[in-house]
Amino acid sequence: GAAAGRGRVVGELIALAGGDNVFATTAMAYPQLSLEAILSAQPEVILELMPETPNNAALSARALEEWKALGPIPATRDGRVHVMTDENALIPSPRIIKVIEKMARLLHPEVRLD
């Protein structure tokens, strides 16, 4: 898989949503991740951005199962693998605020955002 490295839009969105990108210190823009890097990072939440992909329960379940196959990490153990299919998820525009709000809800379900 790939992640957003330092200075990338996705990393900025995660920060604005109140999250910490575990790969933010990586020098590469979009590093290809090894199994060892993922296991070492121990992410609590995984956000899969798949703009313009029809979202349904089967897609989310499949993503969770694929991540579980990699090994034990908090995100899979706690069922916190989320697929975001918002068409604007990767396009900086005025609509990006909706993407940030959705990320914030996924990252911090205990916080009310209304």
Buried (B, 14 or more C-beta within 10 A) or exposed (E): BEBBBBEBEBBBBBBBBEBEBBBBEBEEEEBEBEEEBBEEBEBBBBBBBBEEBEEEEEBBEEBBEEBBEEEEBEBBEEEBBBBBBBEBBBEEEEEBEEBBBBBBBBBBEEEEEE
